[in-house]
Amino acid sequence: MGRGRAKAKQQKVARALKYSTHDTDLTALQRELKGEPSAAPPSVKDDDAEDDEEYDPDDWSASNRR
């Protein structure tokens, strides 16, 4: 089989996206383009300290293996 049906489906979706009207939040776009921070910055969990304790390179030294 050819890809006629798949191509037709892609064209249908592309046309729907191209010609449909969307309500654009221009103020949010302006904030994003200016680089202003959002209302709440995303929280980032720093778990590097936990990893450092679990895998200590000194535990793998030759002096500890004897």
N, C-alpha and C positions, 0 to 999 in steps of 0.2 A: 504494500500500500504506500501511497505517497503521503506527503505531509500536508495535503490540501486542507483537511479539516482542522488540523492544529494551527495552520497559518491563518485560516479564516477566523478562528477563535481569538488569536492574538490581535488581528486587525480590528475585530469587534471591540475588544477591551481597550485598545489604543484609541479608537474613535470615541468611545464613551468617556475616556479620561480627557481627551483633547477638547471635546465640545461641551462637556458638562460644566455647569457653573458652580463654583465653590465660594463660600463666604470666607474671605481672607481676612485674618486679623492683622491689619497693617501696623498697629501699634506694637504687637509682639514681634513682627518682622523688623520694625525699626529698632527695637531694643536689641534684637539679635545682631543686626548689622553694626550697631554702635559698639557692641561688646559690653553692654551693661550687664551686671550680674542679675541673675534671676532672684525671685523673692527669697528662696531658701537654697543655699548651696548644698550640693549632694554630700552626704556623710560618707566618709571613707574610713573603713576599719583598718588600722595598722596592726597586723598580726606578725610583723617581722620579728619582734622581740620574742614571741613564743617559739618561732621557728629556730631562732638562734640558740635558745636554751636546749631544744630537743636534739639538734644536730651540732654538737660541739666538735670542731675539728681536732681538738686535743684528745678526744676519746679514741681517735683512729691512729694516733701516733704509734711508732714502733715500740716505744718504752712501755706503753700500757698493754701490749699484747703478750708480754712474757710472763 
